[in-house]
């Protein structure tokens, strides 16, 4: 009888509690659904914000080529060659973009060997609106692809400053196209591609810190520029005939556009609108400012004056040098790196070039080749995992603690970039020169390339 009463009591208790329990379960499910929706909305908002920043960064990097680099170089040449040097940059915007879409992106970023990628992304196969988590978990794969395209565009365009005033248009476009395939694509894959030899995050055997292109862009372009300058020989009259920049104003405008565009170049390499992008943005600006001040100070000590061309070139040198380190160093190391660049790059352009007598027309090697080398090495010295956990496995480190091995890796990457740039450039130069001839005739050089190569001129004479 007592057991029966207990059973009745239990039944009554559960009968009374069941609606309450059902209500609580329903509330829990509703809360879970709301949380899921909130998480999805947050992820969507993050993706939208990151994508907007990356598309803007891609546009900023394209602006660096045209009008930035085009104007910067145009002001430095003689006025009879203004359109010629602009056309070199513009041609890369068209030619390399198509090359990139057909197979260039695939060779750089699809899986392949440690040296070069495969063809799984050829003709942009599989490159759409869905993210590729290897390269950008919150942005469309197509956004990452077009962002990287802008790097491929500007890199050969940088080289054109070395042979300004003395090359044929068609053959030099062919050279730069071959150079991009032979030098840029392998270097890009080694440093940034999945499984690349030097990739610090995706399976590289020699992990190298290159946040935005010290090896991939600046060393390859700068060292190749030196090879081109030596191979093609000096301009007629160099160095005895004065060849001053015809328009410092154009160069000044172009240099300032480059500075602004560099925020997309470096901060955009965070591949997200986050704290790392902010850190790279700050480091980039500080290094550019330090480079300009250091160049002006050194120039004043040597010549007694601070030129506008020198100031803006110093900024470019500082920006180029901070590029590989921008996402790994704090603000004051960035200032040090920029200041070192301003002094060393000035001496390379004003002293070393004159001593050795090579005619790098617009000092591409002195600014980009040397700047990229210095920046890549100093990235290993100043890298701090408090800025970017790629260095140090997430453990904050001091200024010098544990950096020795990283500097060794950086040195190996620098050596590979130099060797690839020298060998690849020379081979491409010889092939195109034997096929078509690279240098214009002496008569065409005297008349100017605007008239002889393009049938027009920018200025009335």
C-alpha positions as CSV (number, residue, x, y, z in Angstrom):
1,X,0.0,0.0,0.0
2,X,2.9,2.4,0.9
3,X,4.6,1.6,-2.4
4,X,1.4,2.4,-4.2
5,X,1.2,5.7,-2.5
6,X,4.8,6.5,-3.4
7,X,4.2,5.6,-7.0
8,X,1.2,7.9,-7.0
9,X,3.3,10.7,-5.5
10,X,6.0,10.3,-8.1
11,X,3.5,10.3,-10.9
12,X,1.8,13.4,-9.6
13,X,5.3,15.1,-9.2
14,X,6.4,14.3,-12.8
15,X,3.0,15.2,-14.2
16,X,3.3,18.6,-12.6
17,X,6.9,19.1,-13.6
18,X,6.6,17.9,-17.1
19,X,5.3,21.1,-18.6
20,X,8.0,23.1,-16.8
21,X,10.7,20.7,-18.1
22,X,9.3,20.9,-21.6
23,X,9.2,24.7,-21.4
24,X,12.9,24.7,-20.2
25,X,14.0,22.3,-23.0
26,X,12.2,24.5,-25.5
27,X,13.9,27.6,-24.1
28,X,17.2,25.9,-24.2
29,X,16.7,24.9,-27.8
30,X,15.6,28.4,-28.7
31,X,18.6,29.8,-27.0
32,X,20.9,27.4,-28.9
33,X,19.2,28.5,-32.2
34,X,19.7,32.1,-31.3
35,X,23.3,31.6,-30.4
36,X,23.9,29.7,-33.7
37,X,22.3,32.5,-35.6
38,X,24.3,35.1,-33.8
39,X,27.5,33.2,-34.5
40,X,26.6,32.9,-38.2
41,X,25.8,36.6,-38.3
42,X,29.1,37.5,-36.6
43,X,31.0,35.2,-39.0
44,X,29.2,36.8,-42.0
45,X,30.0,40.3,-40.7
46,X,33.6,39.4,-40.2
47,X,33.8,37.9,-43.7
48,X,32.2,41.0,-45.2
49,X,34.5,43.3,-43.3
50,X,37.6,41.3,-44.3
51,X,36.5,41.1,-47.9
52,X,35.9,44.8,-48.1
53,X,39.4,45.5,-46.7
54,X,41.1,43.0,-49.1
55,X,39.3,44.4,-52.2
56,X,40.3,47.9,-51.1
57,X,43.9,46.7,-50.6
58,X,44.0,45.1,-54.0
59,X,42.9,48.4,-55.5
60,X,45.6,50.2,-53.5
61,X,48.3,47.8,-54.8
62,X,47.2,48.3,-58.4
63,X,47.3,52.1,-57.8
64,X,51.0,51.6,-56.9
65,X,51.7,50.5,-60.4
66,X,49.5,53.0,-62.2
67,X,49.5,55.9,-61.5
68,X,52.0,55.6,-58.6
69,X,55.1,53.9,-60.1
70,X,54.3,55.2,-63.6
71,X,54.4,58.8,-62.4
72,X,57.4,58.3,-60.1
73,X,59.5,56.9,-62.9
74,X,58.1,59.3,-65.5
75,X,59.4,62.3,-63.6
76,X,62.8,60.8,-63.3
77,X,63.5,60.3,-67.0
78,X,64.1,62.8,-69.7
79,X,61.0,64.3,-71.2
80,X,61.5,62.5,-74.6
81,X,61.0,59.2,-72.8
82,X,58.1,59.9,-70.5
83,X,55.4,58.0,-72.3
84,X,57.8,55.1,-72.9
85,X,58.4,54.5,-69.2
86,X,54.7,54.9,-68.4
87,X,53.8,52.3,-71.1
88,X,56.2,49.8,-69.4
89,X,54.1,49.9,-66.2
90,X,50.8,50.0,-68.0
91,X,51.7,47.0,-70.2
92,X,52.4,44.9,-67.1
93,X,48.9,45.8,-65.8
94,X,47.5,44.2,-68.9
95,X,49.9,41.4,-69.8
96,X,50.6,40.0,-66.3
97,X,46.9,40.0,-65.3
98,X,46.0,37.7,-68.2
99,X,49.1,35.5,-67.6
100,X,48.1,35.3,-63.9
101,X,44.5,34.1,-64.8
102,X,45.6,31.5,-67.3
103,X,48.3,29.7,-65.2
104,X,50.3,32.1,-63.1
105,X,48.1,32.0,-60.0
106,X,48.1,28.2,-60.2
107,X,51.9,27.9,-60.4
108,X,52.2,30.2,-57.4
109,X,49.5,28.9,-55.0
110,X,48.3,25.4,-56.0
111,X,50.1,22.4,-54.4
112,X,53.0,21.1,-56.4
113,X,56.7,20.8,-55.6
114,X,58.7,22.9,-53.0
115,X,59.9,25.0,-55.9
116,X,56.8,25.6,-58.1
117,X,53.1,24.8,-57.9
118,X,50.9,22.7,-60.1
119,X,48.0,23.5,-62.5
120,X,45.0,22.7,-60.5
121,X,44.0,26.4,-60.4
122,X,44.7,26.9,-64.1
123,X,42.2,29.2,-65.9
124,X,41.0,30.0,-62.3
125,X,39.4,26.6,-62.0
126,X,37.9,26.3,-58.5
127,X,38.7,29.9,-57.6
128,X,35.4,31.3,-56.7
129,X,33.3,32.8,-53.8
130,X,34.2,30.1,-51.3
131,X,37.2,30.7,-49.1
132,X,40.4,28.7,-49.5
133,X,41.3,28.1,-45.8
134,X,45.0,27.7,-46.6
135,X,45.3,31.4,-47.7
136,X,42.3,33.2,-46.2
137,X,39.6,31.6,-44.2
138,X,37.3,34.6,-44.1
139,X,37.6,35.9,-47.7
140,X,36.5,34.5,-51.1
141,X,39.2,32.6,-52.9
142,X,38.8,35.0,-55.8
143,X,39.6,37.9,-53.6
144,X,42.8,36.4,-52.5
145,X,43.7,35.6,-56.1
146,X,43.1,39.1,-57.4
147,X,45.0,40.6,-54.4
148,X,48.0,38.5,-55.2
149,X,47.6,39.4,-58.9
150,X,48.5,43.0,-58.1
151,X,51.8,41.9,-56.6
152,X,52.6,40.0,-59.7
153,X,51.8,43.1,-61.8
154,X,54.0,45.6,-59.9
155,X,57.1,43.4,-59.5
156,X,58.3,43.3,-63.2
157,X,57.2,46.9,-63.5
158,X,59.7,47.9,-60.8
159,X,62.5,46.5,-63.0
160,X,61.8,48.9,-65.9
161,X,63.4,51.7,-64.1
162,X,66.8,50.1,-64.6
163,X,66.8,50.2,-68.4
164,X,64.8,53.4,-68.9
165,X,65.7,55.4,-72.1
166,X,67.3,52.7,-74.1
167,X,65.1,49.6,-74.8
168,X,62.6,48.5,-77.5
169,X,59.0,48.2,-76.3
170,X,58.0,44.9,-77.7
171,X,61.1,42.9,-76.8
172,X,61.2,44.3,-73.3
173,X,57.5,43.4,-72.7
174,X,58.4,39.8,-73.8
175,X,61.4,39.8,-71.5
176,X,59.3,40.9,-68.5
177,X,56.7,38.2,-69.3
178,X,59.3,35.5,-69.4
179,X,60.9,36.9,-66.3
180,X,57.7,36.7,-64.4
181,X,57.3,33.0,-65.3
182,X,61.0,32.1,-64.6
183,X,61.7,34.2,-61.6
184,X,58.6,35.6,-59.9
185,X,56.3,32.5,-60.0
186,X,58.8,30.1,-58.4
187,X,59.9,32.6,-55.8
188,X,56.3,33.4,-54.9
189,X,55.4,29.7,-54.5
190,X,58.5,29.0,-52.4
191,X,57.7,31.8,-50.0
192,X,53.9,31.9,-49.9
193,X,52.5,28.8,-51.7
194,X,51.3,25.7,-49.8
195,X,54.3,23.3,-49.5
196,X,56.7,26.0,-50.7
197,X,60.3,25.5,-49.7
198,X,60.4,28.8,-47.7
199,X,56.8,29.0,-46.5
200,X,56.8,29.7,-42.7
201,X,53.2,28.5,-42.1
202,X,52.3,25.9,-44.8
203,X,54.9,23.2,-44.8
204,X,58.2,25.0,-45.8
205,X,61.5,23.2,-45.0
206,X,63.2,26.6,-44.4
207,X,60.6,28.7,-42.7
208,X,61.2,32.3,-43.8
209,X,59.5,35.5,-42.5
210,X,58.4,37.5,-45.5
211,X,55.2,39.2,-44.7
212,X,54.6,41.2,-47.9
213,X,57.4,40.6,-50.4
214,X,61.0,41.4,-49.4
215,X,62.3,38.4,-51.3
216,X,59.4,37.8,-53.6
217,X,59.1,41.4,-54.9
218,X,61.9,43.6,-53.9
219,X,65.0,41.4,-54.0
220,X,63.9,39.7,-57.2
221,X,63.1,43.0,-59.0
222,X,66.0,44.9,-57.6
223,X,68.7,42.3,-58.3
224,X,67.3,41.6,-61.7
225,X,67.4,45.4,-62.4
226,X,71.1,45.3,-61.8
227,X,71.6,42.4,-64.2
228,X,69.6,44.2,-66.9
229,X,71.5,47.5,-66.4
230,X,74.9,45.7,-66.8
231,X,73.7,43.5,-69.7
232,X,72.2,46.4,-71.7
233,X,75.0,48.8,-71.0
234,X,75.0,52.5,-70.3
235,X,72.8,55.2,-71.9
236,X,74.6,57.2,-74.5
237,X,76.5,59.9,-72.7
238,X,76.3,58.4,-69.2
239,X,77.8,59.4,-66.9
240,X,79.5,62.5,-68.4
241,X,76.3,64.0,-69.9
242,X,74.0,65.4,-67.2
243,X,70.6,63.6,-67.2
244,X,68.6,65.2,-64.5
245,X,65.0,64.3,-63.8
246,X,62.8,66.3,-66.1
247,X,59.9,66.7,-63.6
248,X,60.5,66.4,-59.9
249,X,56.8,67.3,-59.4
250,X,55.6,64.2,-61.2
251,X,58.0,62.0,-59.2
252,X,56.9,63.6,-56.0
253,X,53.3,62.9,-56.8
254,X,54.0,59.3,-57.8
255,X,56.1,58.7,-54.7
256,X,53.3,59.9,-52.4
257,X,50.9,57.7,-54.2
258,X,53.3,54.8,-53.7
259,X,53.4,55.6,-49.9
260,X,49.6,55.5,-49.7
261,X,49.3,52.4,-51.8
262,X,51.9,50.6,-49.6
263,X,49.3,50.3,-46.8
264,X,47.4,47.9,-49.1
265,X,50.7,46.2,-49.9
266,X,51.7,45.6,-46.3
267,X,48.7,45.9,-44.1
268,X,46.6,44.0,-46.7
269,X,49.0,41.1,-46.4
270,X,47.3,40.3,-43.0
271,X,44.5,39.0,-45.3
272,X,41.9,40.3,-42.7
273,X,40.8,43.5,-41.2
274,X,42.3,42.8,-37.8
275,X,44.9,43.8,-35.3
276,X,47.8,42.4,-37.4
277,X,46.7,44.6,-40.3
278,X,46.8,47.6,-37.9
279,X,50.2,46.7,-36.7
280,X,51.6,46.3,-40.2
281,X,49.9,49.6,-41.2
282,X,51.7,51.4,-38.3
283,X,55.1,49.8,-39.0
284,X,54.8,50.7,-42.7
285,X,54.1,54.4,-42.0
286,X,56.8,54.7,-39.4
287,X,59.4,53.1,-41.6
288,X,58.5,55.3,-44.6
289,X,58.9,58.4,-42.4
290,X,62.2,57.2,-40.9
291,X,63.5,56.4,-44.4
292,X,62.7,59.8,-45.7
293,X,64.3,61.6,-42.7
294,X,67.4,59.4,-42.8
295,X,67.9,59.9,-46.6
296,X,67.5,63.7,-46.3
297,X,69.9,63.9,-43.4
298,X,72.5,61.8,-45.2
299,X,72.0,63.8,-48.4
300,X,72.4,67.1,-46.6
301,X,75.7,66.0,-45.0
302,X,77.0,64.9,-48.5
303,X,75.7,67.8,-50.7
304,X,74.5,70.5,-48.3
305,X,70.9,70.3,-49.5
306,X,67.8,68.2,-49.1
307,X,66.2,67.5,-52.5
308,X,62.6,66.6,-53.1
309,X,63.6,63.7,-55.2
310,X,65.9,62.5,-52.4
311,X,63.1,62.8,-49.8
312,X,60.6,60.8,-51.7
313,X,63.2,58.2,-52.7
314,X,64.2,57.8,-49.1
315,X,60.5,57.2,-48.2
316,X,60.3,54.5,-50.9
317,X,63.5,52.9,-49.6
318,X,62.1,52.8,-46.1
319,X,58.8,51.3,-47.3
320,X,60.5,48.7,-49.5
321,X,62.8,47.7,-46.6
322,X,60.0,47.3,-44.0
323,X,57.9,45.2,-46.4
324,X,59.1,41.7,-45.3
325,X,59.2,42.7,-41.6
326,X,56.0,44.8,-41.5
327,X,53.8,42.0,-40.0
328,X,56.4,40.7,-37.5
329,X,57.9,43.8,-35.8
330,X,56.7,46.5,-33.5
331,X,56.7,50.3,-34.0
332,X,60.2,51.2,-32.9
333,X,62.0,48.3,-34.7
334,X,60.2,49.6,-37.8
335,X,61.7,53.0,-37.3
336,X,65.2,51.5,-36.9
337,X,64.7,49.5,-40.1
338,X,63.4,52.5,-42.0
339,X,66.3,54.7,-40.8
340,X,68.9,52.0,-41.8
341,X,67.3,51.8,-45.2
342,X,67.5,55.6,-45.7
343,X,71.2,55.7,-45.0
344,X,72.3,52.5,-46.7
345,X,70.2,52.9,-49.8
346,X,71.3,56.5,-50.3
347,X,75.0,55.4,-50.2
348,X,74.2,52.6,-52.7
349,X,72.6,55.1,-55.1
350,X,74.9,58.1,-54.6
351,X,78.3,56.5,-53.9
352,X,78.5,52.8,-54.8
353,X,76.8,53.1,-58.2
354,X,79.2,55.8,-59.2
355,X,82.2,53.9,-58.0
356,X,81.3,50.7,-60.0
357,X,79.9,52.7,-63.0
358,X,76.8,50.7,-63.8
359,X,73.8,52.6,-65.2
360,X,70.8,51.6,-63.2
361,X,68.9,54.5,-64.6
362,X,66.4,55.0,-61.7
363,X,68.2,53.3,-58.9
364,X,66.0,50.2,-58.7
365,X,68.8,48.0,-57.3
366,X,69.9,50.6,-54.7
367,X,66.4,51.0,-53.3
368,X,64.7,47.7,-53.9
369,X,67.4,45.1,-54.2
370,X,69.4,46.4,-51.2
371,X,66.3,47.5,-49.3
372,X,64.7,44.1,-49.7
373,X,67.8,42.3,-48.6
374,X,68.3,44.5,-45.5
375,X,64.6,44.2,-44.6
376,X,64.5,40.4,-45.0
377,X,67.5,40.0,-42.7
378,X,66.3,42.4,-40.1
379,X,63.0,40.7,-40.0
380,X,64.8,37.8,-38.4
381,X,66.5,40.1,-35.9
382,X,63.5,42.0,-34.7
383,X,60.6,39.5,-35.2
384,X,58.4,39.2,-32.1
385,X,55.7,36.7,-31.6
386,X,53.7,39.2,-29.6
387,X,53.1,40.9,-32.9
388,X,52.7,37.7,-35.0
389,X,52.6,34.2,-33.5
390,X,54.0,32.8,-36.8
391,X,57.3,33.7,-35.2
392,X,58.1,31.9,-31.9
393,X,55.2,29.5,-31.8
394,X,53.1,32.0,-29.9
395,X,55.6,32.6,-27.1
396,X,56.7,36.2,-26.6
397,X,60.4,36.7,-27.0
398,X,63.0,39.4,-26.3
399,X,64.9,41.4,-28.8
400,X,67.6,38.8,-29.5
401,X,66.3,35.7,-27.8
402,X,66.0,32.8,-30.2
403,X,66.6,34.8,-33.3
404,X,69.8,33.2,-34.5
405,X,68.2,30.3,-36.3
406,X,65.7,32.6,-37.9
407,X,68.4,34.9,-39.2
408,X,70.0,31.8,-40.8
409,X,66.7,31.0,-42.5
410,X,66.4,34.6,-43.7
411,X,69.9,34.5,-45.1
412,X,69.1,31.3,-47.0
413,X,66.0,32.9,-48.5
414,X,68.0,36.0,-49.5
415,X,70.6,33.8,-51.2
416,X,68.0,31.8,-53.1
417,X,66.3,35.1,-54.2
418,X,69.6,36.6,-55.4
419,X,70.7,33.4,-57.3
420,X,67.3,33.0,-58.9
421,X,67.1,36.6,-59.9
422,X,70.6,36.7,-61.4
423,X,70.3,33.4,-63.3
424,X,66.7,33.8,-64.4
425,X,67.2,37.4,-65.6
426,X,70.3,36.6,-67.6
427,X,68.7,33.7,-69.3
428,X,65.6,35.7,-70.3
429,X,67.7,38.6,-71.5
430,X,69.9,36.4,-73.7
431,X,66.9,34.6,-75.2
432,X,64.9,37.8,-76.1
433,X,68.0,39.6,-77.2
434,X,69.0,36.8,-79.6
435,X,65.5,36.6,-80.9
436,X,64.5,40.2,-81.3
437,X,67.2,42.5,-80.0
438,X,66.5,44.5,-76.8
439,X,68.3,47.8,-77.3
440,X,67.3,50.6,-79.6
441,X,69.7,52.1,-82.1
442,X,71.8,55.1,-81.2
443,X,69.7,57.3,-83.5
444,X,66.4,56.2,-81.8
445,X,67.9,56.7,-78.4
446,X,68.8,60.3,-79.3
447,X,65.4,61.0,-80.7
448,X,63.6,59.5,-77.7
449,X,61.6,56.4,-77.2
450,X,58.2,58.2,-77.1
451,X,58.6,59.1,-80.8
452,X,60.5,56.0,-82.1
453,X,58.7,53.3,-80.1
454,X,55.2,54.8,-79.7
455,X,54.9,57.4,-82.5
456,X,53.9,60.2,-80.0
457,X,55.4,62.5,-77.4
458,X,54.2,63.9,-74.2
459,X,55.7,67.4,-74.6
460,X,56.3,69.9,-77.4
461,X,59.9,70.5,-78.0
